[in-house]
Amino acid sequence: MVRHVILWKLKEMPDAEKAAVKAGIKTGLEGLTGQIPGLLELHVYTDALPSSANADLMLDAVFTDAAALQGYAVHPAHVAVANGKVRPYTAVRTCLDFTV
């Protein structure tokens, strides 16, 4: 199995708008579960502890293998969510993929 973890820092925006953007990202990405071959689990976390967090949200997804992750990256449903709900609001993206 392959785990795909992304941390995002959103662009500067009012708190109410940031909350709505986070909710849209969470709903959009978690809605991909069951639509993409090889995607076993996908969770988006939006409520970081106020301690030392320097990211606004995190995606944690599990795929059957690296080929499934590659398929996810170009799958039309994922591309639509990424282009419509994530990329327009993202200032920084950090990703780590690894075998579990």
C-alpha positions as CSV (number, residue, x, y, z in Angstrom):
1,M,0.0,0.0,0.0
2,V,1.0,3.6,-0.6
3,R,0.2,6.5,1.7
4,H,-0.1,10.0,0.2
5,V,0.1,12.9,2.7
6,I,-0.3,16.6,1.7
7,L,-0.1,19.6,3.9
8,W,-1.4,22.9,2.6
9,K,-1.0,26.5,3.7
10,L,-3.8,28.6,2.3
11,K,-3.5,32.1,0.9
12,E,-4.3,35.0,3.2
13,M,-8.0,35.6,3.5
14,P,-10.6,36.5,6.1
15,D,-11.2,33.8,8.7
16,A,-14.8,33.2,7.6
17,E,-13.7,32.7,4.0
18,K,-10.8,30.4,5.1
19,A,-13.3,28.2,7.0
20,A,-15.5,28.0,4.0
21,V,-12.6,27.1,1.7
22,K,-11.4,24.4,4.2
23,A,-14.9,22.9,4.3
24,G,-15.1,22.9,0.5
25,I,-11.7,21.2,0.1
26,K,-12.7,18.6,2.8
27,T,-16.0,17.8,1.2
28,G,-14.6,17.7,-2.4
29,L,-11.7,15.5,-1.7
30,E,-13.4,13.1,0.8
31,G,-16.2,12.8,-1.8
32,L,-13.7,11.1,-4.1
33,T,-13.7,7.9,-2.0
34,G,-15.4,5.1,-4.0
35,Q,-14.9,7.0,-7.3
36,I,-11.3,6.3,-8.1
37,P,-9.8,2.8,-8.6
38,G,-7.2,1.8,-6.0
39,L,-8.2,4.6,-3.5
40,L,-8.8,2.8,-0.2
41,E,-9.1,5.7,2.3
42,L,-9.0,9.5,2.1
43,H,-9.3,11.9,5.0
44,V,-8.9,15.7,5.1
45,Y,-8.1,17.2,8.5
46,T,-8.9,20.9,9.0
47,D,-8.8,21.6,12.7
48,A,-5.1,21.8,13.8
49,L,-4.2,22.4,17.4
50,P,-3.1,26.0,18.0
51,S,0.2,24.9,19.4
52,S,2.9,25.0,16.6
53,A,0.9,24.1,13.5
54,N,2.1,26.0,10.4
55,A,-0.3,24.3,7.9
56,D,-4.0,24.9,7.5
57,L,-5.1,21.4,6.4
58,M,-3.8,17.9,5.7
59,L,-4.8,15.2,3.3
60,D,-4.1,11.6,4.3
61,A,-4.9,9.0,1.6
62,V,-4.1,5.3,1.2
63,F,-3.8,3.6,-2.2
64,T,-3.4,0.0,-3.2
65,D,-0.1,0.8,-4.9
66,A,1.9,3.4,-6.7
67,A,0.1,2.9,-9.9
68,A,-3.2,3.7,-8.2
69,L,-1.7,6.9,-6.8
70,Q,-0.6,7.8,-10.4
71,G,-4.1,7.1,-11.7
72,Y,-5.6,9.3,-8.9
73,A,-3.4,12.2,-9.9
74,V,-4.9,12.4,-13.4
75,H,-8.4,11.1,-12.7
76,P,-10.9,13.6,-14.0
77,A,-12.9,13.7,-10.7
78,H,-9.7,14.5,-8.7
79,V,-8.5,17.0,-11.2
80,A,-11.8,18.8,-11.0
81,V,-11.7,19.1,-7.2
82,A,-8.0,20.1,-7.3
83,N,-8.5,22.8,-9.9
84,G,-11.8,24.1,-8.5
85,K,-11.4,23.8,-4.7
86,V,-7.8,23.5,-3.8
87,R,-5.3,25.1,-6.2
88,P,-7.0,28.6,-6.4
89,Y,-6.6,29.0,-2.6
90,T,-3.2,27.3,-1.9
91,A,-0.1,29.3,-1.1
92,V,2.2,26.3,-0.2
93,R,1.8,22.6,-0.8
94,T,4.0,19.9,0.7
95,C,3.7,16.3,-0.2
96,L,5.1,13.0,1.0
97,D,4.3,9.6,-0.6
98,F,5.6,6.4,1.0
99,T,5.0,2.6,1.1
100,V,3.3,1.2,4.2
